[in-house]
Amino acid sequence: MKGELRDFAHRRDTTGPYADDLDVDVLIVGAGFGGIFLLHQLRKRGFNVKLFEAGTDLGGTWRWNCYPGARVDSEVPEYELSIPEVWKDWTWTENYPNYEELRLYFDHVDRVLNLKKDIAFETCVVDAQFDESLGKWIVKTEDGRTAKSKHFIVAAGFAAKRYIPDFKGLDSFEGIIHHSSFWPESGVDVQGKRVAVIGTGASGVQIAQEWGPQAGSVKVFQRTPNLAVPMGRKDLTREEQQNAKVHYPELYNFREKCFGGFLFDFSEKNTFDDTPEEQEAFFQKLWDNGGFSFWLGTYKDMLLDDKANRQAYNFWAKNIRKRIHDPRKRDLLAPLEPPHPFGVKRPCLEQNYYEQFNRPNVDIVDISNNPIAEIKPGGIMTSDGTFYPVDVIAVATGFDITTGGMTNMGLRSIHGRTLAEEWKKAAYTYLGTTCSGYPNMFFLYGPHGPTLLSNGPTSVEIQGRWIVDAIRKIESEGLKYIDPTEDASKAWKQRINELSDKTLFPTTRSTYMGGSLPGKAFEQVNYAGGIPSYAKEIRDALPGWTGFRTVK
């Protein structure tokens, strides 16, 4: 089972973006939404730009995520780039596209924008450091190449570093085992087989939905219940999309005015401004809409107040519990007492997840107090000695979330320390786009931006435009480099914590609070003040280089 991006490194060519000793204005790492948006915008402005991507093609996470049932949790058109020449001739077949259609979308983006001529695929960055005398980044790849660039942009996203628990006996398993994000393109035949899904995050939920009707038996190993909400998937016609496109510019402007970058926002009311009957009707409307509206389109105090949050949880539990027939499974999947406040973990969107457990071949294994002790050649053993024989294991344990993509890249500061060392106790950034000690390095959709509290394309376009303008300002002012100060970074960290401490997020270890990786710092890694506030704060710092030292 492969576990690192560098396991996939392969040099395809020796010319163009694959050449030795590249020397460019801007080098970008990552060819998902953020990387290709920046590549396009910077090329338009005359910069010499190249992009390194560890995967085999465009699409970022959607080139890696081909596990059974993989599909996005944001609706279209909010989940696409706002570039008119891209959206004007593209139509979707459904409102929540699966990975196959998302790949087709990125192929379309390339045909329109001609991106690949400046991208080196299967290229994994393993070392990068800024040379102050040269005023350039020196970047090294797994296959031995070295590149130089004045500006360096990390667009690796929040999920670039897979987390595979150090299970005893993992390598001894004699069946088929894969991490959900390193799933084989050829797929895995589970017809009639005994299968296990370890983990109940988004990928675990989606795999279980797909395997329930196919496999001989399914065991879902759950540590914490997933408080999933109905997706509301539906087919789309070309005609309805084409008719709506006259409104797309307005929609893309509107999504940046909403807290999460979606096409809806919190209610102007608090929960107890309404009577119980009014609350019930409002919750039902959101529930029927599907998607994240029950999370980020609800009462404005739901993520701030315990009692308000409990009302949302009670509605969720009531609606989920009636879908699960077996009392034992019902109490494990949708307990009457919340395992944590609703919404402090990003909800998964499900289609028929809970109904799978009404099948006689699908069961839930509670590992909250009885963890997996060992992977045996023929299956999984829990701490109490119970053995579960299986033929196929899906390791759906997620990622070293938000920070892992950056700390796994060999980044080193001008002080000689690695980013992994510097962030071991806590992550420090400035504006969620820069790091002190890493001059002319920018990043997006990572720590201390809206990231996991947002719709990805919205966040990356707001941060991407800021990065483009920062680079243009550096060049127009004849600066050698900019570097955020340590004091500015500490102040931004304090701002992140202040926003978070007003909410219920710090009550629970989650992806928002650093993830579940053993030994990782428990800290807020997202900007919890909403997209509009975030956009204003980072923009306010740019005109006078507030918080930066500048060097000519």
HUQUI-V525493 format. One record per backbone hydrogen bond with DSSP energy under -1.0 kcal/mol. CO is the residue of the C=O (numbers start at 1). NH is the residue of the N-H. E is the energy in kcal/mol with one decimal. If there is no record, write none. Layout:
CO/NH/E, CO/NH/E
//
This chain:
4/7/-1.3, 5/8/-2.2, 6/9/-1.3, 15/18/-2.1, 16/19/-1.7, 22/148/-3.0, 24/150/-1.2, 25/151/-2.3, 26/50/-2.0, 27/153/-2.9, 28/52/-3.0, 29/155/-2.8, 31/59/-2.6, 32/36/-2.3, 33/37/-2.0, 34/38/-2.3, 35/39/-2.5, 36/40/-2.2, 37/41/-2.5, 38/42/-2.8, 39/43/-2.1, 40/44/-2.0, 42/47/-2.0, 43/46/-2.0, 48/25/-1.4, 48/26/-2.1, 50/28/-2.5, 51/120/-2.9, 52/30/-2.9, 53/123/-2.5, 55/122/-2.7, 59/62/-2.2, 60/63/-2.0, 61/65/-3.2, 64/66/-1.4, 67/70/-2.0, 70/99/-2.1, 75/79/-1.6, 78/80/-1.0, 83/86/-1.6, 83/87/-1.9, 84/88/-2.3, 87/90/-1.3, 93/236/-2.3, 95/76/-1.7, 97/72/-2.2, 98/102/-2.2, 99/103/-2.0, 100/104/-1.7, 101/105/-2.1, 102/106/-2.1, 103/107/-2.1, 104/108/-2.1, 105/109/-2.5, 106/110/-2.1, 107/111/-2.2, 108/112/-2.2, 109/113/-2.7, 110/114/-2.7, 115/118/-2.3, 116/119/-1.8, 118/51/-2.4, 120/53/-2.7, 122/10/-2.5, 124/142/-2.6, 127/140/-3.3, 128/412/-2.7, 129/138/-2.8, 131/135/-2.6, 131/136/-1.4, 136/131/-3.5, 137/149/-1.5, 138/129/-1.8, 139/147/-2.8, 140/126/-2.3, 140/127/-1.4, 141/144/-1.8, 145/141/-2.0, 147/139/-3.2, 148/24/-2.6, 149/137/-3.9, 151/27/-2.3, 152/442/-2.6, 153/29/-2.5, 154/444/-1.5, 158/402/-2.6, 161/400/-3.3, 165/167/-2.1, 167/170/-1.6, 168/375/-3.4, 169/172/-1.8, 170/173/-1.1, 176/393/-2.9, 178/395/-2.8, 179/182/-1.7, 184/187/-1.8, 190/193/-2.5, 193/216/-1.4, 193/217/-2.0, 194/391/-3.5, 194/392/-1.7, 195/219/-2.1, 196/394/-2.8, 197/221/-3.0, 198/396/-1.8, 201/205/-2.5, 202/206/-2.2, 203/207/-2.6, 204/208/-2.4, 205/209/-2.0, 206/210/-1.5, 207/211/-2.8, 208/212/-2.0, 211/215/-2.9, 214/192/-1.7, 217/195/-2.8, 218/363/-2.6, 219/197/-2.7, 220/365/-3.2, 221/199/-2.1, 222/367/-3.0, 226/228/-2.1, 229/350/-2.4, 230/291/-2.1, 234/95/-2.2, 237/241/-1.5, 238/242/-2.7, 239/243/-2.4, 240/244/-1.2, 241/245/-1.0, 244/247/-2.3, 247/251/-2.3, 248/252/-3.0, 249/253/-1.5, 250/254/-2.4, 251/255/-2.5, 254/257/-2.1, 258/261/-1.4, 259/531/-2.7, 260/455/-2.2, 269/300/-2.2, 270/273/-1.5, 271/274/-1.5, 275/279/-2.8, 276/280/-2.3, 277/281/-2.0, 278/282/-2.4, 279/283/-3.1, 280/284/-2.3, 281/285/-1.9, 282/286/-2.1, 283/287/-2.8, 284/288/-2.6, 285/289/-1.5, 286/290/-1.2, 292/295/-1.5, 292/296/-3.0, 293/297/-1.5, 298/267/-3.1, 299/302/-1.7, 301/304/-1.4, 301/305/-2.2, 303/504/-2.2, 305/309/-2.6, 306/310/-2.2, 307/311/-1.3, 308/312/-1.3, 309/313/-2.5, 310/314/-2.9, 311/315/-1.9, 312/316/-2.4, 313/317/-3.3, 314/318/-2.4, 315/319/-2.0, 316/320/-2.2, 317/321/-3.0, 318/322/-1.2, 320/323/-1.8, 321/324/-1.4, 326/330/-2.7, 327/331/-2.2, 328/332/-1.4, 329/333/-2.8, 330/334/-2.7, 341/344/-1.4, 348/229/-2.6, 350/231/-2.6, 354/357/-1.0, 355/358/-1.7, 356/359/-1.5, 359/362/-1.3, 361/218/-3.2, 363/220/-2.5, 365/222/-2.7, 371/383/-2.3, 374/381/-2.9, 376/379/-1.1, 377/174/-2.3, 378/390/-1.8, 379/376/-2.6, 380/388/-3.3, 381/373/-2.4, 381/374/-2.0, 382/385/-2.3, 386/382/-2.3, 388/380/-2.3, 391/176/-2.3, 392/196/-2.3, 393/178/-1.8, 394/198/-2.8, 394/396/-1.2, 395/180/-1.9, 398/163/-2.5, 399/401/-1.8, 400/404/-1.1, 401/403/-2.9, 403/406/-1.1, 403/407/-2.2, 404/408/-1.4, 406/409/-1.4, 410/128/-1.7, 411/419/-2.5, 413/416/-1.8, 417/413/-3.0, 418/422/-2.3, 419/423/-2.4, 421/424/-1.0, 430/433/-1.4, 430/434/-1.4, 433/443/-2.0, 434/430/-2.9, 435/438/-1.6, 437/414/-2.3, 438/441/-1.6, 440/152/-2.4, 442/154/-3.0, 446/449/-1.1, 449/527/-2.8, 450/453/-3.1, 451/454/-1.6, 455/459/-2.0, 456/460/-2.7, 457/461/-1.7, 458/462/-1.9, 459/463/-2.7, 460/464/-2.6, 461/465/-2.3, 462/466/-1.5, 463/467/-2.5, 464/468/-2.5, 465/469/-2.4, 466/470/-2.4, 467/471/-2.5, 468/472/-2.4, 469/473/-2.1, 470/474/-2.4, 471/475/-2.2, 472/476/-2.8, 473/477/-1.9, 474/479/-2.6, 475/478/-1.2, 481/551/-2.7, 482/440/-1.9, 483/549/-2.7, 485/489/-1.9, 486/490/-2.5, 487/491/-2.2, 488/492/-2.2, 489/493/-2.3, 490/494/-2.1, 491/495/-2.0, 492/496/-2.5, 493/497/-2.2, 494/498/-2.6, 495/499/-2.3, 496/500/-2.0, 497/501/-2.9, 500/503/-2.1, 504/507/-1.8, 505/508/-1.7, 510/515/-3.4, 512/525/-2.6, 513/523/-1.0, 517/520/-2.1, 525/448/-2.8, 530/534/-2.2, 531/535/-2.8, 532/536/-1.8, 533/537/-2.3, 534/538/-2.4, 535/539/-1.8, 536/540/-2.3, 539/542/-1.1, 541/546/-1.7, 542/545/-1.3, 545/548/-2.2, 547/485/-2.6, 549/483/-2.1, 551/480/-2.9, 551/481/-1.8
//
